[in-house]
């Protein structure tokens, strides 16, 4: 199983770990790793980083002291960050809202732990916690609990999944085996990011478009050199090798821009829309344009314009031959 960690996540863990270790001097390295929820190697890497951190000046007395050579962890000279982090009002409220949303996550099993954490936060926030009632996180596309549970099993047990998935960009349903990497929520939708053996690359699957999931006995084995994928400003990342196409949509075809992942959308004053997207299968593009009967027009590239025009002309000629006109 490949896991990704941002610099922000690591700094957050280090700031939490220092006061925790200061209050547990001499703790066994293996026990520290278990309680911190990371591997022993990760604890050692974090301690090596702490060893060169400290106050400005970088003199020996300014740096945090850390030792672990005998299998027990000792941390010193870290009084400036010895006290645990305290949440501000806005941070506490954001965390309360997030925990409430997490509690509603399909397939979640750790409800007791979340309820305990939420109760402590609400008690500590006091009257300020009432402000959290004014904020609600709604998912536009709820996920089937059984489907979510299977995906969760694949992630936690590091097992390969078999998906039946409907792709909006290709207007087709496919069967594929994937090695799950992570599940995330973006803009009200849940997504599975996984190494897809059919595409031989990392792909993102919107969970409300997954029709079926089977947990396979085969262990997940994604490539070890995968790097984290940025999901800002959007979840969709087209393949650079896909055909970059510009479409012009009439108001009757506005649904295309609303439902199909794209790289750029521009709404014009006359109600029309210009949409730029990457197309992996030109045949799907041709079917879309022909089906919409003039409501969707290919503007660029010229080769795609010609292919759609020639295909429509051939279909019309064939219709005339069969109808005797």
BALOBA-154055 format. One record per residue (C-alpha): residue number from 1; residue in one letter; x, y, z. Coordinates in nm, 4 decimals. Example, Ala and Ser with C-alpha at 12.3 -4.5 7.8 and 13.67 -1.06 7.14 Angstrom:
# BALOBA-154055
REC;1;A;1.2300;-0.4500;0.7800
REC;2;S;1.3670;-0.1060;0.7140
This chain:
# BALOBA-154055
REC;1;X;0.0000;0.0000;0.0000
REC;2;X;0.1412;0.3378;-0.1007
REC;3;X;0.0617;0.6333;0.1266
REC;4;X;0.1239;0.9980;0.0591
REC;5;X;0.2040;1.2696;0.3134
REC;6;X;0.2240;1.6405;0.2534
REC;7;X;0.4720;1.8702;0.4262
REC;8;X;0.1801;2.0264;0.6141
REC;9;X;0.0731;1.6883;0.7528
REC;10;X;0.4243;1.6063;0.8668
REC;11;X;0.4752;1.9398;1.0398
REC;12;X;0.1412;1.8941;1.2145
REC;13;X;0.2492;1.5517;1.3410
REC;14;X;0.5869;1.6808;1.4599
REC;15;X;0.4272;1.9655;1.6555
REC;16;X;0.1988;1.7150;1.8238
REC;17;X;0.4698;1.4536;1.8758
REC;18;X;0.7187;1.6765;2.0611
REC;19;X;0.5020;1.7521;2.3697
REC;20;X;0.3789;1.3919;2.3633
REC;21;X;0.7339;1.2538;2.3790
REC;22;X;0.8442;1.5112;2.6387
REC;23;X;0.5838;1.3660;2.8736
REC;24;X;0.6946;1.0087;2.7984
REC;25;X;1.0716;1.0240;2.8288
REC;26;X;1.2390;0.6888;2.7646
REC;27;X;0.9423;0.5353;2.5870
REC;28;X;1.0236;0.2281;2.3800
REC;29;X;1.0633;0.3102;2.0104
REC;30;X;0.8217;0.0366;1.9026
REC;31;X;0.5595;0.1532;2.1539
REC;32;X;0.5987;0.5133;2.0398
REC;33;X;0.5473;0.4093;1.6771
REC;34;X;0.2353;0.2090;1.7645
REC;35;X;0.0755;0.4876;1.9671
REC;36;X;0.1642;0.7537;1.7116
REC;37;X;0.0184;0.5402;1.4337
REC;38;X;0.3325;0.5333;1.2178
REC;39;X;0.6177;0.2921;1.1509
REC;40;X;0.9381;0.2788;1.3579
REC;41;X;1.1306;0.4009;1.0529
REC;42;X;0.8978;0.7020;1.0321
REC;43;X;0.9550;0.7843;1.4003
REC;44;X;1.3308;0.7720;1.3434
REC;45;X;1.2997;0.9971;1.0357
REC;46;X;1.0943;1.2446;1.2400
REC;47;X;1.3506;1.2428;1.5233
REC;48;X;1.6323;1.3001;1.2753
REC;49;X;1.4426;1.6031;1.1482
REC;50;X;1.3747;1.7318;1.5011
REC;51;X;1.7462;1.6994;1.5740
REC;52;X;1.8175;1.9879;1.3336
REC;53;X;1.5195;2.2022;1.4385
REC;54;X;1.5132;2.4739;1.6993
REC;55;X;1.5264;2.8457;1.7641
REC;56;X;1.6792;3.0928;1.5147
REC;57;X;2.0552;3.1022;1.5372
REC;58;X;2.1117;2.7307;1.4954
REC;59;X;2.3718;2.7082;1.7717
REC;60;X;2.3904;2.3740;1.9535
REC;61;X;2.1961;2.5102;2.2496
REC;62;X;1.9195;2.6299;2.0175
REC;63;X;1.8453;2.2891;1.8663
REC;64;X;1.6069;2.0226;1.9929
REC;65;X;1.7815;1.7261;2.1520
REC;66;X;1.6694;1.3799;2.0452
REC;67;X;1.8190;1.0376;2.1075
REC;68;X;1.6930;0.6891;2.0266
REC;69;X;2.0028;0.4789;1.9720
REC;70;X;1.9321;0.2417;2.2643
REC;71;X;1.5796;0.1725;2.1492
REC;72;X;1.4268;0.4265;2.3854
REC;73;X;1.3326;0.7792;2.2883
REC;74;X;1.4416;1.0890;2.4761
REC;75;X;1.3641;1.4472;2.3727
REC;76;X;1.4951;1.7653;2.5324
REC;77;X;1.5553;2.1376;2.4865
REC;78;X;1.2084;2.1786;2.3389
REC;79;X;1.0364;2.3870;2.6048
REC;80;X;0.9204;2.6438;2.3488
REC;81;X;0.6853;2.3879;2.1949
REC;82;X;0.6361;2.1707;2.5018
REC;83;X;0.2745;2.2617;2.5568
REC;84;X;0.0178;2.0854;2.3365
REC;85;X;-0.1378;2.2913;2.0610
REC;86;X;-0.4554;2.4768;2.1518
REC;87;X;-0.7372;2.5306;1.9077
REC;88;X;-0.8723;2.8756;1.8371
REC;89;X;-1.2477;2.9315;1.8236
REC;90;X;-1.2672;2.9086;1.4436
REC;91;X;-1.0434;2.6013;1.4394
REC;92;X;-1.2583;2.4268;1.7011
REC;93;X;-1.5777;2.5041;1.5116
REC;94;X;-1.4263;2.3829;1.1840
REC;95;X;-1.3208;2.0602;1.3532
REC;96;X;-1.6677;2.0095;1.5046
REC;97;X;-1.8295;2.0529;1.1623
REC;98;X;-1.5743;1.8176;1.0050
REC;99;X;-1.6305;1.5492;1.2695
REC;100;X;-2.0070;1.5703;1.2230
REC;101;X;-1.9595;1.5255;0.8478
REC;102;X;-1.7176;1.2376;0.9106
REC;103;X;-1.9711;1.0659;1.1352
REC;104;X;-2.2112;1.0608;0.8398
REC;105;X;-1.9543;0.8996;0.6089
REC;106;X;-2.0892;0.5771;0.4507
REC;107;X;-1.9273;0.2575;0.5781
REC;108;X;-1.7586;0.4217;0.8762
REC;109;X;-1.7145;0.1892;1.1748
REC;110;X;-1.5360;0.4051;1.4351
REC;111;X;-1.8476;0.5938;1.5446
REC;112;X;-1.7688;0.5588;1.9142
REC;113;X;-1.4271;0.7247;1.8796
REC;114;X;-1.5758;1.0076;1.6740
REC;115;X;-1.8605;1.0567;1.9209
REC;116;X;-1.6145;1.0772;2.2114
REC;117;X;-1.3932;1.3283;2.0321
REC;118;X;-1.6948;1.5332;1.9270
REC;119;X;-1.8338;1.5389;2.2808
REC;120;X;-1.5008;1.6613;2.4205
REC;121;X;-1.4709;1.9326;2.1574
REC;122;X;-1.8258;2.0556;2.2084
REC;123;X;-1.7762;2.0630;2.5860
REC;124;X;-1.4499;2.2571;2.5518
REC;125;X;-1.5998;2.5018;2.3021
REC;126;X;-1.8956;2.5738;2.5323
REC;127;X;-2.1518;2.8199;2.3977
REC;128;X;-1.9359;2.8783;2.0895
REC;129;X;-2.0167;2.5245;1.9705
REC;130;X;-2.3715;2.6411;1.8956
REC;131;X;-2.2339;2.8268;1.5927
REC;132;X;-2.1490;2.4916;1.4362
REC;133;X;-2.5214;2.4153;1.4126
REC;134;X;-2.5473;2.6838;1.1460
REC;135;X;-2.3061;2.4972;0.9174
REC;136;X;-2.3898;2.1714;0.7442
REC;137;X;-2.1915;1.9638;0.4968
REC;138;X;-2.4147;1.7980;0.2363
REC;139;X;-2.2919;1.5470;-0.0191
REC;140;X;-2.4626;1.5897;-0.3560
REC;141;X;-2.4208;1.2205;-0.4356
REC;142;X;-2.4696;0.9805;-0.1406
REC;143;X;-2.2672;0.6594;-0.1562
REC;144;X;-2.4184;0.3157;-0.1064
REC;145;X;-2.3028;0.1918;0.2397
REC;146;X;-2.2261;-0.1609;0.1146
REC;147;X;-2.0173;-0.0250;-0.1715
REC;148;X;-1.8320;0.2087;0.0667
REC;149;X;-1.7663;-0.0806;0.3066
REC;150;X;-1.6065;-0.2889;0.0302
REC;151;X;-1.3821;-0.0023;-0.0769
REC;152;X;-1.2869;0.0534;0.2853
REC;153;X;-1.1947;-0.3149;0.3150
REC;154;X;-0.9716;-0.2840;0.0096
REC;155;X;-0.7940;0.0167;0.1609
REC;156;X;-0.7491;-0.1146;0.5151
REC;157;X;-0.6540;-0.4689;0.4116
REC;158;X;-0.4497;-0.3503;0.1110
REC;159;X;-0.6372;-0.5692;-0.1373
REC;160;X;-0.7120;-0.5223;-0.5046
REC;161;X;-1.0628;-0.4191;-0.6098
REC;162;X;-1.2635;-0.5080;-0.9184
REC;163;X;-1.4876;-0.2194;-1.0305
REC;164;X;-1.7742;-0.1848;-1.2735
REC;165;X;-1.7566;0.1846;-1.3521
REC;166;X;-1.9474;0.4251;-1.5749
REC;167;X;-1.7246;0.6985;-1.7202
REC;168;X;-1.8924;1.0310;-1.7964
REC;169;X;-1.6137;1.1392;-2.0308
REC;170;X;-1.6503;0.8262;-2.2467
REC;171;X;-2.0181;0.7457;-2.1957
REC;172;X;-1.9379;0.3790;-2.1344
REC;173;X;-1.9310;0.1213;-1.8567
REC;174;X;-1.6084;-0.0721;-1.8061
REC;175;X;-1.4742;-0.3506;-1.5837
REC;176;X;-1.1330;-0.2909;-1.4307
REC;177;X;-0.9021;-0.4034;-1.1483
REC;178;X;-0.7551;-0.1277;-0.9320
REC;179;X;-0.5194;-0.0971;-0.6358
REC;180;X;-0.6807;0.1581;-0.3983
REC;181;X;-0.4688;0.4503;-0.2777
REC;182;X;-0.7093;0.6799;-0.0930
REC;183;X;-1.0685;0.8043;-0.0725
REC;184;X;-1.1400;1.1766;-0.0671
REC;185;X;-1.4321;1.4164;-0.0812
REC;186;X;-1.4207;1.7149;-0.3160
REC;187;X;-1.7015;1.9578;-0.3985
REC;188;X;-1.9678;1.7351;-0.2421
REC;189;X;-1.8624;1.4109;-0.4145
REC;190;X;-1.6665;1.1084;-0.2900
REC;191;X;-1.3818;0.9782;-0.5058
REC;192;X;-1.1564;0.6726;-0.5041
REC;193;X;-0.8026;0.7335;-0.6221
REC;194;X;-0.6373;0.4114;-0.7361
REC;195;X;-0.3765;0.2573;-0.9615
REC;196;X;-0.5785;0.1238;-1.2556
REC;197;X;-0.4357;-0.1887;-1.4203
REC;198;X;-0.6500;-0.1339;-1.7303
REC;199;X;-0.5166;0.2183;-1.7897
REC;200;X;-0.1707;0.1475;-1.6393
REC;201;X;-0.1865;0.4695;-1.4416
REC;202;X;-0.3441;0.6488;-1.1457
REC;203;X;-0.7118;0.7191;-1.2044
REC;204;X;-0.9852;0.8829;-0.9971
REC;205;X;-1.3297;0.7229;-0.9792
REC;206;X;-1.6395;0.9077;-0.8591
REC;207;X;-1.8092;0.6703;-0.6184
REC;208;X;-2.1657;0.7448;-0.7266
REC;209;X;-2.0637;0.6193;-1.0731
REC;210;X;-1.9248;0.2905;-0.9401
REC;211;X;-2.1945;0.0322;-1.0094
REC;212;X;-2.0308;-0.2625;-0.8333
REC;213;X;-1.7207;-0.3439;-0.6271
REC;214;X;-1.5637;-0.6806;-0.5538
REC;215;X;-1.2785;-0.7209;-0.3044
REC;216;X;-1.0245;-0.9594;-0.4577
REC;217;X;-0.7910;-1.1966;-0.2748
REC;218;X;-0.4939;-1.0507;-0.4597
REC;219;X;-0.2988;-0.7926;-0.2566
REC;220;X;-0.2835;-0.4350;-0.3817
REC;221;X;0.0557;-0.3626;-0.5353
REC;222;X;0.0685;-0.0149;-0.6921
REC;223;X;0.4055;0.1111;-0.8207
REC;224;X;0.6303;0.2308;-0.5390
REC;225;X;0.7361;0.5504;-0.7170
REC;226;X;0.3912;0.7088;-0.7297
REC;227;X;0.3788;1.0707;-0.6195
REC;228;X;0.0895;1.2630;-0.4634
REC;229;X;-0.1667;1.4094;-0.7036
REC;230;X;-0.2966;1.7594;-0.6489
REC;231;X;-0.6755;1.7857;-0.6309
REC;232;X;-0.6875;2.1665;-0.6401
REC;233;X;-0.8663;2.3395;-0.8086
REC;234;X;-1.0514;2.0246;-0.9177
REC;235;X;-1.0426;1.6484;-0.8866
REC;236;X;-1.0275;1.5736;-1.2570
REC;237;X;-0.6880;1.5346;-1.4209
REC;238;X;-0.6906;1.4415;-1.7863
REC;239;X;-0.4132;1.2474;-1.9500
REC;240;X;-0.1746;1.4881;-2.1299
REC;241;X;-0.1772;1.2492;-2.4251
REC;242;X;-0.5557;1.2815;-2.4700
REC;243;X;-0.6920;1.4987;-2.7518
REC;244;X;-0.7559;1.8589;-2.6400
REC;245;X;-1.0910;1.9641;-2.7874
REC;246;X;-1.2866;2.2902;-2.7816
REC;247;X;-1.6661;2.2652;-2.7974
REC;248;X;-1.9320;2.5296;-2.8440
REC;249;X;-2.2604;2.4504;-2.6675
REC;250;X;-2.6012;2.6061;-2.7152
REC;251;X;-2.8155;2.6576;-2.4012
REC;252;X;-2.9942;2.3304;-2.4787
REC;253;X;-2.6634;2.1439;-2.4336
REC;254;X;-2.5519;2.3223;-2.1157
REC;255;X;-2.5755;1.9877;-1.9359
REC;256;X;-2.2562;1.8772;-2.1132
REC;257;X;-2.0451;2.1367;-1.9312
REC;258;X;-2.2208;2.0616;-1.6029
REC;259;X;-2.1687;1.6852;-1.6112
REC;260;X;-1.8525;1.6136;-1.8088
REC;261;X;-1.5072;1.6874;-1.6569
REC;262;X;-1.3296;1.9689;-1.8389
REC;263;X;-1.0277;2.1935;-1.8201
REC;264;X;-1.2033;2.5216;-1.8955
REC;265;X;-1.5602;2.6476;-1.9240
REC;266;X;-1.6631;2.9963;-2.0399
REC;267;X;-2.0239;3.1143;-2.0419
REC;268;X;-2.1074;3.3791;-2.3010
REC;269;X;-2.3571;3.6647;-2.2780
REC;270;X;-2.5810;3.5049;-2.5438
REC;271;X;-2.6264;3.1917;-2.3278
REC;272;X;-2.3876;2.9706;-2.5205
REC;273;X;-2.0887;2.7995;-2.3574
REC;274;X;-1.7354;2.7313;-2.4748
REC;275;X;-1.5840;2.4209;-2.3180
REC;276;X;-1.2286;2.2836;-2.3376
REC;277;X;-1.1778;1.9200;-2.2458
REC;278;X;-0.9483;1.6272;-2.3076
REC;279;X;-1.0953;1.3347;-2.4987
REC;280;X;-0.9448;0.9900;-2.4711
REC;281;X;-1.1823;0.8278;-2.7215
REC;282;X;-1.2646;1.0326;-3.0376
REC;283;X;-1.5548;0.7951;-3.1112
REC;284;X;-1.7250;0.9133;-2.7911
REC;285;X;-1.6855;1.2758;-2.9075
REC;286;X;-1.8394;1.1955;-3.2458
REC;287;X;-2.1392;1.0237;-3.0856
REC;288;X;-2.1955;1.3178;-2.8519
REC;289;X;-2.1967;1.5770;-3.1307
REC;290;X;-2.4176;1.3721;-3.3642
REC;291;X;-2.6629;1.2829;-3.0894
REC;292;X;-2.7144;1.6453;-2.9844
REC;293;X;-2.8145;1.7454;-3.3390
REC;294;X;-2.6359;2.0801;-3.3686
REC;295;X;-2.6498;2.1782;-3.0006
REC;296;X;-2.2838;2.0763;-2.9654
REC;297;X;-2.0272;2.1935;-3.2203
REC;298;X;-1.6561;2.1094;-3.2378
REC;299;X;-1.4481;2.4255;-3.2816
REC;300;X;-1.0946;2.2927;-3.2466
REC;301;X;-0.8726;2.1112;-3.3446
REC;302;X;-0.9337;2.1137;-3.7223
REC;303;X;-0.8819;1.7371;-3.7498
REC;304;X;-1.1627;1.6724;-3.4999
REC;305;X;-1.3885;1.9191;-3.6818
REC;306;X;-1.3266;1.7375;-4.0108
REC;307;X;-1.3794;1.3922;-3.8554
REC;308;X;-1.7170;1.4910;-3.7095
REC;309;X;-1.8244;1.6587;-4.0362
REC;310;X;-1.7158;1.3671;-4.2541
REC;311;X;-1.8790;1.1131;-4.0261
REC;312;X;-2.2088;1.3030;-4.0313
REC;313;X;-2.1923;1.3328;-4.4105
REC;314;X;-2.1278;0.9586;-4.4481
REC;315;X;-2.4186;0.8755;-4.2166
REC;316;X;-2.6505;1.1063;-4.4130
REC;317;X;-2.5419;0.9561;-4.7441
REC;318;X;-2.6046;0.6057;-4.6094
REC;319;X;-2.9496;0.7051;-4.4869
REC;320;X;-3.0386;0.8449;-4.8295
REC;321;X;-2.9264;0.5268;-5.0048
REC;322;X;-3.1368;0.3062;-4.7798
REC;323;X;-3.4406;0.5336;-4.7966
REC;324;X;-3.4181;0.5694;-5.1749
REC;325;X;-3.3908;0.9479;-5.1672
